[in-house]
Amino acid sequence: MDRLRTECPWDARQTHESLVPYLVEETYETLEAIERGDIAELRGELGDVLLQVLFHSRIAAERTDGTGFTIDDVAADIANKLVRRHPHVFADVSVSDADEVKRNWETIKAEERAAAGGGPASALDGVPMSQPALSLAAQLQRRASAAGAPPELADLSEADTQLTEPTGPAAGQGTVGQASLIGAELFALVTKARAAGVDPELELRRAAQAFRDRYRDWESSAGG
């Protein structure tokens, strides 16, 4: 990576921002390898994800404003985090089951957020709002639930979901209230998925894959 950064014109001009599409792409390709159960492909895709980590770390190492870091710093940070968040393994904390491990994990994360911010921290701090909407809804609900929020908090009303008047392609395709109700219904389906112990993003992907297969069958029969 050091040589690529200095000797390859393409690699030399990349930035954290320009590499974002590749990080997203490689992550989804890794997910697809897992879904197909292709271990050999998974090995290769994990290497591609690791390349993105190395690339970003190498770019960061070039900073001269005191905020730079290296791949060794990244590895040390995650090792320290794992030790800190597993006191039942690396310290003298006792746990009864996996659920207690998760509760302790969330408590420690909240303490870390409070320490970093120097004041009261929200359990929702750090949730990436740019992720796919179903994943976003599920993560927000998981965080809120782990923080002790009552289940009914996820029951959105039309008033809760009012949006500004749509523009562009969405304009004229329904009232704001109608769009909001659909959003609330989708959010409710996320709640239902969590209650069933499934990931809504993966479930929708599986449904989409099933539709793809059905369409291809139809396409073959229609073409024949």
N, C-alpha and C positions, 0 to 999 in steps of 0.2 A: 504493500500500500504506500509506503514511503516513496518507492521508485515511481509508482504510477502517478502519484501526486506531483512529482517534480519532472517526470519525463513524458507523460502522456498529455497532449493538449486538451483532450476531452475531460479527463479526470482532474486536471489542474484547474479548470474553470468552474467546477461544481461547487455549490454552496449547500448549506442545510436546506434552504428553501427549494432549490432545484432538484434535490434528491427525494423530496416528499413523495412524489408519485411512485417512485421505485420501491420505497419502503412499504407503501400501501399494497402495491402490486405483489411484491414478494410474500407479504403476509397472507394475502388471499390465496396465492398459489400453494403456500404451505398448508393452509386449511383444506384446500381441495385434495392434496395428497393424503392428508389424514382421513378425509371422508371416503376416499377410494381404498384406503387400507394399503396403499402402495409404499412399503417401507423404504425401498430403494430410492423412490422419488422423494420421499420425506427427507431422507439424508441429504439429497442435493438441495432441496428447497431450504432446509435449515442452514445450509452453508450460504445460500443467497441472502437470507435474513442476517446471518452473522456478518456478511460482507457489508451490509448497510450500517451495522453497529461500528465496524472497524472504520468505515469511510467517514461517518459523522465524527467519530473520535479523533481521526487524523486531522480533519478540518478544524475541530475545536482546539487541537494542540497548537495550531498556528496563531492563535489569538495572542495579542501582546498587551491586552488591557487588564490582565490579572484574572480573567474569567476562564482561561483555557484549561483543558483537561485532556488526559490521554486514555487509551483503552485500559491501562492498568488502574487508573482512577475509577473508571466505570466498574471494573471487576471488583475492586476493593469496596466500592460503595454498596454493591448488591450483596457482597459477602457480609458486610457489617449489618446491613438491613435484615438479612435472613437470621443472623445470630440474635439481633435485637428483638425481632418479632417471634422468635421461638424460644422463649425463656424456659419452656417445659422440656427443651432438649439441651440447651446450653447453660441453663441456670437451675435454680432449685424450685421452680414453679411446678405444681402438680395439676394435671388435667384429667378429666374423667372420660372425655370422648372428643370426636372431631368438632362437634358443635361448640364446645367450650374453647377449642383452639381458635375457631373463627371469631368468637366473641372477644377473646384476648387480643387477637390480631387487630380487630377494629378499634379496640380501646387504645392499643399502642399507637395505631395510626393517628387517632384523634389527638393523643398527647404530642405526637411529633408535629402535627399541623399547628397545634396551639403554641408549641415552643418556637416553631419557625416564624409564625406570624406575630408573636408577641402580644397576643390577645385572644379573645374568644374566637374559635374557629368553627365553621359550619361542617357538618358531616359530608356535605356535598362538594366541598372544596376539592378541586383537582379532578372532578369528573369532566372528561373532554367533551364539550358540547358539539364538536364537529363530527363525532362518530355517527354511523348509521342510526336512524331514528329509533328503530326497535331496540337496538343495543343500548342506546342512550336511555330510553324509558326504563329498561330492565335494570341498568346500573343505578339510576336514580332511585328506583324503588328498593333495590337491595341495600343501598347505603342508608336510606331513610329507615327501613325496617330494622337494620342492625343497630341504628341509633335509638330505637325505641319508639318510632313514630307509630301512631295508631293506624291500623289497616284502612280505615275509612278515609284517611287522608288522600288515598289514591283514587277515590271516587270523584272524578271531575264532573262538574256541571257545565252547562253551556256558558254560563257567566264566567267560569274560570278560564275558558278556552277562547274567548272572543279575540279575534285578530283584526288587524287593519284590513281595509278593503283590498282584495287581491288585485294585482296589476299584471300586465303582460299576458302570457298564454292562459293564465288562470282566470283572468277577468271575464265576467259574464257567464261563468260556468257554475253558478250557484251562489247563494247568499253566504255572508260571513257566518251566520248561525249554522247553516247546513254543513259547511266545512268544519266548523268547530265541533259539531256533534260527531262527525265521522272521526275526528281526531280523538275525541273522548272515548269513542267505542274502541278504537285501536289501542288506546292506552289501557282500557279495561281488559282487552284480550291479553296484554302483557301481564297484567295482574293475574289473570286466569292461568297463563302459562307458568308463571312463577309458582303458583299454588300447586300446579301439577308436577313441578320439579323439572321443567324443561326450559330450554333457552329459546325465546321467541324468534331471535334472528336465525338460529339454526333450523327451527321448525319451518319458518317461511322459506328458507333456502331449500329444504327437503321438498316442500310443496311445489316450489318453482321447478325443481329437478324432475319431479313426478309429471308436472305439466309438460316439460320439455320432452320427456320420453313419450307421453301420450300424443303430443303433436307430431313427433317423428314417425310414430306408428301410423297415425292418420295420413301424414304426408306420403308415406310409402304406399299405403293402400290406395290413396287417391291417385297417385302417379301411375300405379299399376293398372 
